[in-house]
């Protein structure tokens, strides 16, 4: 299976983005199974941002909402080609 395009979130990223859509801000512990490395990658991609404070909290950005809504391409099957 080919690697997913970088503008499409994988399962763990998608789960975190969905949780952030439901709440304005969440701490990292509420975004599990996304770990610190995944959250750092999502910040780098511009999908989430960290809010200032003593405890790290995250919120989704407009780019994150776009990534979450992006259509995931499905591989064509041989049955789909036969008419």
N, C-alpha and C positions, 0 to 999 in steps of 0.2 A: 504494500500500500504506500502511495507517495506521501511525503511529509505534508502536513497541513500548512497552508500559506500563513505567513506571520501576522497578517491582519485579521485572522480568524482565531478566536479564543478556543483553546482546547477544553476538555471536560472540567478540569479543576478551576481554570480561569472563568469559564462560563458560570459555574456554580457560585463563585464569589461575586461576579457581576450581577447575577440574579438576586442574591441576597442584598446587595447594595441598592438595587432598584427599589426594593421593598422598604428600605429604611434610609433616612438622610445620611446617617453616619454610623459606622460600626467599628468596634475594636477588632484587632487581628484575631482574637480568640473566637469571635463569632463568624469568621470567614473560613474556618476549617472545612475541607482538608487543605486549603491553600496555606502554605507555609511562608516564611519570611522571604525565601528566594523567589517564590512565585509572585508574591506581593511586590517585591523589588522589580521584577521583570514587568509587571503590569504598570507600575509607576513609570518605568522607562518607556513603555509603549504609549503612555499618556492616557491610559484607560481609567486609572484611579489616581487620587491624590491624597496625601497624608495631611491631616489637620493638626495645627499646633496644639500643644498641651503636654501634660505630664505623661499621659497614656496615649500611645499611638492609636489614632482613629482614622478611618479611611472613608472616602466618598467617591462615587462614580463621577466621571467627567462626561461631557458630551461625546468625546471620542469613544469612551467606554460603552455608552449607550448605542452608538453606531456599530461598534464591533459586536455587541450582543445581538443586534437586529440583523446582522449580515447573514445572508443565505449561505448555508453550508452545502457545497457541491456534493452531490451523490454520484458515486461511480455508476456508469452505465452497465447494465447487465445484458447478457445475450438475449434474454427474453424481451427486453425493452426494444431491441433492434428488430426483432421478428414481428411482422405484421400479418 
